Each structure stands twice: as C-alpha cells, then as structure tokens.
Amino acid sequence: MSSSAKLSQQGDTDEALRLLDSAITMASKENDRQWVLTLSHHAAVISNFLGNLSRVKHYYQQSLAFNPENPRALSGLADVAREEGELELAREYAARCYKALMEGDNFLKDARLETLLKKWPEVGQLKP
C-alpha cells in the first residue's frame, strides 16, 4: 500500500492502481477480508481524486463483496450515486450506511454519523 501511495504522489496513478488491483486479487484469493477492504478503500480514494467515478464505484462494490454492510463503502457509493444523478439509489446507500453505523461498534461511529447526516439528514429519521 505504501508503494501505491508513493506512486500516486509522484503522479503515476495508473501504476498505483495496477499495483493495488494486483494486491486486491491476491488478498481475495487468500480470503483476507480485512486486507481486501483496506486496499479497495485506498484504491477508491485514488480513483476519486482522479474523478473516475466508475472506478470508485468498482472498488467500493469490491469492498461490499467482502463486507456487505461496510459503512465506509456504503457512504462512498452514496456519494457516487448522487454525483451520477441517481438520487434514490444514493439515499438507499446512505440509509444502509446509517443503519450499519447505528448497529455496529465502529470506533469512528460518531464522526462518521456526523459526516453522513450532514449530507443526508433525512436518514437520521430512520429507525435503526
């Protein structure tokens, strides 16, 4: 991951993403769930920086394949869907994110809830 960060900082984001794709494939084959999540989220951040929403979506969906209610991935997908004009889908992802945060024990729960509710105040009206 540090190699991909270094490549990205040097402006070689394509190579950084190729390196991450390779590492994600390897982690997937080894069923290393946490590493897949970490690498996928890192790749999504790089892709978002590049403005490549389809890749952002791909990496967050890859994350959800290993953890279907991952709040970080759900929030990221809500942002992508909103950017793409798919507001209903965006609200669904935001609502799933809210529910996952409320039911989970994430140590960043309060900060993530605050960020989510600034973007999607209506999901705060949902019953957990």
C-alpha positions as CSV (number, residue, x, y, z in Angstrom):
1,M,0.0,0.0,0.0
2,S,2.8,2.4,0.7
3,S,4.2,1.8,-2.8
4,S,0.9,2.7,-4.3
5,A,0.7,5.9,-2.2
6,K,4.2,6.8,-3.3
7,L,3.4,6.2,-6.9
8,S,0.2,8.2,-6.6
9,Q,2.1,11.1,-5.0
10,Q,4.6,11.0,-7.9
11,G,1.7,11.3,-10.3
12,D,1.8,7.7,-11.6
13,T,-1.8,6.9,-10.5
14,D,-2.3,4.3,-13.2
15,E,0.6,2.2,-12.0
16,A,-0.6,2.8,-8.4
17,L,-4.0,1.4,-9.2
18,R,-2.5,-1.5,-11.2
19,L,-0.4,-2.4,-8.1
20,L,-3.5,-2.2,-5.9
21,D,-5.5,-4.3,-8.3
22,S,-2.8,-7.0,-8.1
23,A,-2.7,-6.8,-4.3
24,I,-6.6,-6.9,-4.1
25,T,-6.6,-10.0,-6.3
26,M,-4.0,-11.7,-4.1
27,A,-5.9,-10.8,-0.9
28,S,-9.1,-12.0,-2.4
29,K,-7.6,-15.4,-3.3
30,E,-6.3,-15.7,0.2
31,N,-9.7,-14.7,1.5
32,D,-8.0,-11.9,3.6
33,R,-11.2,-9.9,4.1
34,Q,-9.6,-7.0,6.1
35,W,-6.8,-6.5,3.5
36,V,-9.3,-6.5,0.6
37,L,-11.3,-3.8,2.4
38,T,-8.2,-1.7,3.2
39,L,-6.8,-2.0,-0.3
40,S,-10.2,-1.4,-2.0
41,H,-10.8,1.7,0.0
42,H,-7.4,3.0,-0.7
43,A,-7.9,2.5,-4.5
44,A,-11.3,4.2,-4.2
45,V,-9.7,7.3,-2.7
46,I,-7.1,7.4,-5.5
47,S,-9.8,6.9,-8.1
48,N,-12.0,9.6,-6.5
49,F,-9.0,12.0,-6.6
50,L,-8.8,11.3,-10.4
51,G,-12.5,11.9,-10.8
52,N,-13.1,8.4,-12.1
53,L,-16.5,7.6,-10.6
54,S,-16.8,4.2,-12.3
55,R,-13.6,3.1,-10.7
56,V,-14.6,4.5,-7.3
57,K,-17.9,2.5,-7.6
58,H,-16.0,-0.6,-8.7
59,Y,-13.6,-0.5,-5.6
60,Y,-16.4,0.2,-3.1
61,Q,-18.5,-2.6,-4.6
62,Q,-15.5,-4.9,-4.3
63,S,-15.3,-4.0,-0.7
64,L,-19.0,-4.8,-0.2
65,A,-18.4,-8.2,-1.7
66,F,-16.4,-9.0,1.5
67,N,-18.4,-6.9,3.9
68,P,-21.9,-6.1,2.6
69,E,-22.7,-3.5,5.2
70,N,-19.4,-1.7,5.4
71,P,-20.3,1.9,6.3
72,R,-17.3,3.4,4.5
73,A,-18.1,1.7,1.2
74,L,-21.8,2.4,1.5
75,S,-21.1,6.1,2.2
76,G,-18.7,6.2,-0.8
77,L,-21.3,4.6,-3.1
78,A,-24.0,7.1,-1.9
79,D,-21.6,9.9,-2.9
80,V,-21.0,8.3,-6.3
81,A,-24.7,7.7,-7.0
82,R,-25.5,11.3,-6.1
83,E,-22.8,12.5,-8.4
84,E,-24.2,10.3,-11.2
85,G,-27.7,11.8,-10.5
86,E,-29.1,8.6,-9.1
87,L,-30.7,10.1,-6.0
88,E,-32.9,7.3,-5.0
89,L,-30.0,4.8,-5.1
90,A,-27.8,7.3,-3.3
91,R,-30.5,7.6,-0.5
92,E,-30.6,3.8,-0.3
93,Y,-26.9,3.5,0.2
94,A,-26.9,6.4,2.8
95,A,-29.7,4.6,4.7
96,R,-27.8,1.3,4.7
97,C,-24.7,3.2,5.9
98,Y,-26.7,4.9,8.7
99,K,-28.2,1.5,9.8
100,A,-24.8,-0.2,9.7
101,L,-23.2,2.6,11.8
102,M,-26.1,2.5,14.3
103,E,-25.9,-1.3,14.7
104,G,-22.1,-1.5,14.6
105,D,-19.4,-0.8,17.1
106,N,-17.2,1.2,14.8
107,F,-14.8,3.3,16.9
108,L,-15.3,6.2,14.4
109,K,-19.1,5.9,14.6
110,D,-19.8,9.4,15.9
111,A,-17.6,11.1,13.4
112,R,-19.0,9.0,10.5
113,L,-22.6,9.6,11.6
114,E,-22.0,13.3,11.8
115,T,-20.5,13.4,8.3
116,L,-23.3,11.2,6.9
117,L,-26.1,13.3,8.4
118,K,-24.6,16.5,7.1
119,K,-25.0,15.0,3.6
120,W,-28.2,13.0,4.2
121,P,-30.1,14.5,7.1
122,E,-33.2,12.5,6.2
123,V,-31.6,9.2,7.0
124,G,-31.4,10.3,10.7
125,Q,-35.2,9.9,10.8
126,L,-34.9,6.2,10.2
127,K,-35.5,3.7,12.9
128,P,-32.3,1.6,13.5
